[in-house]
Amino acid sequence: MTINHRAEAERHLSTASYKTGDGPNDIPINPVAAGFHLGMAQVHATLTASQYLVADASAYRTALIAWREIVTRSVAWGLMHAETDNDHRNWRDLTQRLDEAGLNIDAEVDATIPQIDGDPRLTWHPPTVRAAMRANEEPPF
């Protein structure tokens, strides 16, 4: 069973505030009990922060996975449908910059190419090289 640490922290703070302020000059009636509840409130508040950090980390991880899939698909599409060598070079430069940042997507691009009706053997070649390769192919008959 999970504990709602935020609710527990609020409960302990409320109890601690009840133990204080009733004496003369707002001196706690029971300083030991007030100290205990303030300590417990701090523990639960700390645990609350870690619960949100785990949720945030999970959300970031999901967002990064989605981002990587979108970038991979965009790069694959750009490499296969570049009309000029310069356009193709720009997509290659992007993949090289990602490699330098430790985000190599080459294998994912190769796996994505067949899904967009491309030929993985031609992915990384610029359009002029692809045209020359096609011209050198022998007819299928």
TIPA-774837 format. One record per atom (N, C-alpha, C, O): x, y, z. Coordinates in steps of 0.02 Angstrom, whole numbers, padded with zeros to 5 digits, always signed. Layout:
residues N
XYZ ...
This chain:
residues 141
+00042-00058+00000 +00000+00000+00000 +00045+00062+00000 +00092+00067+00040 +00031+00108-00044 +00072+00168-00048 +00046+00220+00000 -00013+00223+00017 +00092+00262+00022 +00076+00315+00070 +00075+00381+00033 +00120+00395-00006 +00024+00420+00046 +00022+00488+00019 +00064+00532+00065 +00040+00558+00115 +00128+00539+00048 +00174+00574+00093 +00156+00648+00101 +00170+00677+00153 +00127+00677+00050 +00107+00747+00056 +00053+00755+00109 +00056+00800+00151 +00003+00711+00107 -00051+00714+00157 -00024+00701+00227 -00046+00733+00275 +00023+00654+00232 +00052+00640+00298 +00092+00699+00324 +00088+00716+00383 +00129+00732+00280 +00168+00791+00300 +00121+00846+00325 +00134+00878+00375 +00066+00857+00289 +00017+00908+00309 -00015+00890+00376 -00027+00933+00418 -00030+00826+00386 -00061+00804+00448 -00014+00817+00507 -00035+00841+00559 +00050+00800+00498 +00099+00811+00552 +00110+00886+00565 +00118+00906+00622 +00109+00926+00513 +00116+00998+00524 +00056+01026+00562 +00063+01068+00606 -00002+01001+00544 -00062+01024+00579 -00060+01004+00652 -00076+01044+00696 -00039+00943+00666 -00034+00919+00735 +00019+00959+00773 +00008+00977+00831 +00075+00973+00741 +00128+01012+00773 +00105+01082+00789 +00121+01110+00841 +00066+01111+00743 +00041+01179+00756 -00010+01180+00812 -00018+01230+00847 -00046+01124+00820 -00094+01119+00875 -00058+01114+00942 -00082+01138+00993 +00001+01083+00941 +00040+01075+01003 +00076+01140+01022 +00103+01145+01077 +00075+01189+00978 +00110+01252+00992 +00059+01308+00997 +00002+01302+00975 +00081+01363+01024 +00041+01423+01022 -00012+01430+01076 -00042+01483+01081 -00026+01378+01116 -00078+01383+01166 -00051+01408+01234 -00089+01429+01277 +00014+01406+01241 +00043+01427+01304 +00055+01503+01305 +00041+01537+01256 +00080+01528+01360 +00095+01599+01363 +00149+01618+01313 +00199+01583+01305 +00139+01674+01279 +00185+01699+01228 +00198+01649+01172 +00253+01645+01145 +00146+01609+01155 +00149+01559+01103 +00203+01507+01113 +00230+01480+01065 +00219+01492+01174 +00267+01439+01190 +00230+01373+01184 +00174+01367+01208 +00261+01323+01153 +00227+01259+01145 +00208+01228+01212 +00246+01230+01260 +00148+01200+01213 +00125+01166+01273 +00166+01103+01283 +00186+01086+01339 +00180+01068+01228 +00219+01007+01232 +00274+01011+01178 +00263+00987+01122 +00331+01041+01194 +00383+01051+01143 +00410+00985+01115 +00431+00983+01057 +00410+00932+01154 +00435+00867+01130 +00388+00841+01076 +00411+00818+01024 +00324+00843+01088 +00275+00819+01038 +00276+00863+00976 +00272+00838+00921 +00281+00929+00986 +00285+00974+00928 +00347+00959+00887 +00344+00958+00825 +00404+00949+00921 +00466+00932+00885 +00460+00867+00847 +00484+00861+00791 +00428+00817+00878 +00418+00753+00845 +00378+00761+00781 +00396+00735+00729 +00322+00797+00786 +00278+00805+00728 +00311+00847+00674 +00301+00834+00614 +00350+00897+00693 +00386+00936+00643 +00438+00892+00607 +00447+00897+00546 +00472+00849+00646 +00520+00803+00615 +00487+00755+00567 +00512+00742+00512 +00430+00727+00588 +00393+00681+00544 +00368+00717+00481 +00368+00688+00427 +00346+00779+00490 +00324+00818+00432 +00381+00828+00383 +00372+00824+00322 +00440+00841+00410 +00498+00850+00366 +00516+00785+00329 +00532+00787+00270 +00513+00729+00363 +00527+00665+00331 +00477+00652+00274 +00497+00634+00219 +00414+00662+00288 +00363+00650+00236 +00369+00700+00179 +00358+00683+00121 +00387+00762+00195 +00396+00811+00141 +00455+00791+00097 +00452+00799+00036 +00507+00766+00127 +00565+00742+00088 +00545+00683+00043 +00565+00680-00015 +00507+00637+00070 +00484+00580+00031 +00437+00602-00024 +00435+00572-00078 +00398+00654-00012 +00354+00680-00064 +00394+00705-00123 +00377+00692-00180 +00449+00740-00109 +00491+00766-00163 +00518+00709-00205 +00520+00714-00267 +00539+00654-00174 +00566+00598-00213 +00511+00565-00255 +00525+00541-00310 +00449+00563-00230 +00395+00535-00270 +00385+00576-00334 +00376+00549-00388 +00388+00643-00328 +00380+00685-00387 +00440+00680-00433 +00433+00684-00494 +00501+00671-00405 +00560+00663-00447 +00555+00600-00489 +00574+00601-00548 +00531+00546-00460 +00524+00484-00498 +00473+00494-00554 +00484+00472-00610 +00418+00527-00539 +00368+00540-00590 +00396+00585-00645 +00384+00574-00704 +00434+00637-00626 +00464+00681-00675 +00515+00643-00717 +00517+00653-00778 +00556+00601-00687 +00606+00563-00724 +00572+00517-00774 +00595+00510-00831 +00517+00486-00754 +00480+00442-00799 +00451+00482-00857 +00453+00460-00915 +00424+00540-00843 +00396+00583-00895 +00451+00606-00943 +00440+00606-01004 +00509+00624-00917 +00564+00645-00959 +00588+00587-01003 +00602+00596-01062 +00592+00528-00974 +00614+00469-01012 +00565+00455-01069 +00586+00441-01125 +00501+00458-01055 +00450+00447-01107 +00456+00500-01162 +00451+00484-01221 +00465+00562-01142 +00472+00616-01191 +00535+00607-01234 +00533+00618-01294 +00590+00586-01203 +00652+00575-01241 +00645+00517-01290 +00672+00520-01345 +00610+00465-01270 +00600+00408-01315 +00558+00430-01375 +00573+00413-01432 +00505+00468-01362 +00463+00494-01416 +00504+00541-01461 +00498+00538-01522 +00545+00584-01430 +00586+00630-01469 +00634+00591-01514 +00641+00608-01573 +00665+00540-01487 +00713+00500-01526 +00679+00466-01585 +00707+00464-01640 +00618+00440-01575 +00582+00408-01629 +00563+00459-01683 +00568+00444-01743 +00543+00519-01663 +00525+00571-01711 +00586+00593-01751 +00582+00600-01812 +00641+00603-01717 +00703+00624-01751 +00727+00569-01798 +00747+00584-01854 +00724+00507-01776 +00746+00451-01818 +00704+00447-01882 +00731+00441-01937 +00639+00452-01874 +00595+00449-01933 +00606+00508-01979 +00606+00500-02040 +00616+00567-01951 +00628+00627-01992 +00694+00621-02029 +00697+00638-02089 +00746+00598-01996 +00811+00591-02029 +00807+00538-02084 +00832+00549-02139 +00775+00482-02070 +00768+00430-02121 +00731+00456-02182 +00751+00445-02239 +00677+00492-02170 +00638+00521-02225 +00680+00572-02264 +00680+00572-02325 +00715+00615-02227 +00756+00665-02259 +00813+00635-02300 +00827+00660-02355 +00845+00583-02274 +00899+00551-02312 +00874+00519-02376 +00906+00523-02429 +00816+00486-02372 +00790+00450-02431 +00758+00497-02482 +00756+00480-02541 +00732+00553-02460 +00696+00597-02506 +00731+00663-02520 +00701+00709-02547 +00794+00668-02502 +00832+00729-02518 +00838+00734-02594 +00856+00685-02628 +00823+00793-02621 +00826+00801-02693 +00895+00824-02717 +00912+00813-02775 +00933+00854-02673 +01000+00876-02692 +01051+00847-02644 +01035+00825-02589 +01113+00846-02666 +01167+00822-02623 +01175+00866-02562 +01191+00842-02508 +01162+00931-02570 +01167+00977-02513 +01115+00961-02460 +01130+00961-02400 +01053+00948-02481 +01001+00928-02433 +01021+00864-02396 +01013+00858-02336 +01047+00816-02435 +01068+00752-02405 +01125+00764-02356 +01126+00734-02302 +01172+00807-02374 +01229+00822-02329 +01205+00853-02264 +01232+00839-02211 +01153+00895-02268 +01126+00925-02206 +01098+00871-02159 +01109+00875-02098 +01064+00822-02186 +01038+00768-02144 +01095+00726-02115 +01092+00705-02057 +01146+00713-02157 +01205+00676-02132 +01241+00715-02077 +01263+00686-02028 +01246+00781-02087 +01278+00823-02036 +01240+00819-01970 +01270+00816-01916 +01174+00818-01974 +01133+00812-01913 +01149+00746-01877 +01158+00746-01816 +01152+00692-01914 +01167+00628-01882 +01237+00628-01852 +01249+00598-01799 +01284+00661-01885 +01352+00664-01857 +01355+00706-01794 +01390+00689-01747 +01317+00761-01792 +01314+00801-01731 +01281+00763-01674 +01302+00768-01616 +01230+00724-01690 +01199+00682-01639 +01249+00629-01614 +01252+00615-01554 +01289+00600-01660 +01340+00552-01640 +01390+00584-01592 +01408+00554-01542 +01411+00645-01607 +01459+00680-01565 +01430+00692-01495 +01467+00695-01446 +01364+00700-01491 +01331+00712-01427 +01315+00646-01391 +01285+00647-01338 +01334+00590-01421 +01320+00525-01390 +01250+00499-01405 +01225+00455-01369 +01219+00525-01457 +01150+00504-01474 +01149+00473-01544 +01116+00498-01589 +01186+00419-01552 +01191+00386-01616 +01123+00354-01634 +01096+00314-01597 +01097+00374-01693 +01033+00347-01715 +01039+00309-01781 +00989+00292-01812 +01101+00295-01802 +01112+00263-01867 +01075+00196-01873 +01043+00182-01924 +01079+00154-01822 +01046+00089-01825 +00970+00097-01829 +00937+00060-01865 +00943+00145-01791 +00870+00157-01794 +00849+00183-01862 +00796+00166-01887 +00891+00225-01893 +00876+00251-01960 +00875+00192-02009 +00830+00187-02050 +00926+00149-02005 +00928+00091-02050 +00866+00046-02041 +00841+00018-02090 +00842+00040-01980 +00783-00002-01968 +00719+00033-01991 +00670-00001-02008 +00719+00099-01994 +00660+00137-02013 +00652+00142-02089 +00596+00147-02114 +00707+00140-02125 +00705+00150-02198 +00657+00102-02233 +00618+00126-02274 +00656+00037-02219 +00608-00007-02252 +00535+00012-02237 +00490-00001-02278 +00523+00041-02179 +00454+00060-02161 +00429+00118-02204 +00368+00127-02212 +00475+00157-02233 +00454+00212-02276 +00470+00197-02349 +00481+00242-02390 +00471+00132-02365 +00482+00107-02432 +00548+00130-02463 +00551+00148-02521 +00600+00130-02422 +00666+00148-02447 +00712+00088-02448 +00695+00035-02420 +00768+00095-02479 +00818+00042-02484 +00874+00058-02435 +00910+00107-02444 +00883+00018-02382 +00934+00032-02332 +01005+00036-02360 +01048+00069-02332 +01016+00001-02417 +01083+00003-02447 +01099+00072-02477 +01157+00089-02485 +01047+00110-02492 +01057+00175-02525 +01049+00235-02477 +01062+00292-02497 +01029+00222-02416 +01012+00275-02369 +01065+00328-02362 +01050+00388-02366 +01126+00308-02352 +01179+00355-02334 +01215+00384-02395 +01261+00424-02387 +01194+00364-02456 +01224+00392-02516 +01184+00453-02540 +01122+00452-02537 +01218+00505-02563 +01182+00563-02589 +01146+00547-02654 +01160+00496-02686 +01098+00589-02674 +01057+00575-02734 +01098+00563-02797 +01079+00519-02837 +01152+00599-02809 +01191+00589-02870 +01225+00520-02870 +01228+00488-02922 +01248+00498-02813 +01279+00431-02808 +01226+00378-02818 +01238+00328-02852 +01167+00388-02789 +01113+00339-02798 +01094+00333-02872 +01083+00278-02897 +01090+00391-02906 +01072+00390-02977 +01125+00352-03017 +01108+00314-03062 +01188+00363-03000 +01242+00327-03036 +01239+00253-03021 +01251+00212-03065 +01224+00235-02959 +01218+00164-02940 +01161+00131-02978 +01168+00074-03002 +01105+00166-02984 +01047+00138-03020 +01063+00131-03094 +01042+00083-03126 +01101+00179-03122 +01118+00176-03193 +01164+00117-03208 +01163+00090-03263 +01205+00099-03159 +01252+00044-03169 +01221-00025-03157 +01253-00077-03171 +01160-00026-03130 +01127-00090-03118 +01108-00122-03184 +01088-00089-03232 +01114-00186-03185 +01095-00222-03246 +01020-00232-03248 +00989-00241-03195 +00990-00231-03307 +00918-00243-03311 +00900-00312-03285 +00939-00359-03291 +00840-00319-03256 +00820-00382-03225 +00807-00438-03275 +00795-00494-03253 +00809-00426-03341 +00793-00480-03389 +00851-00518-03411 +00845-00564-03452 
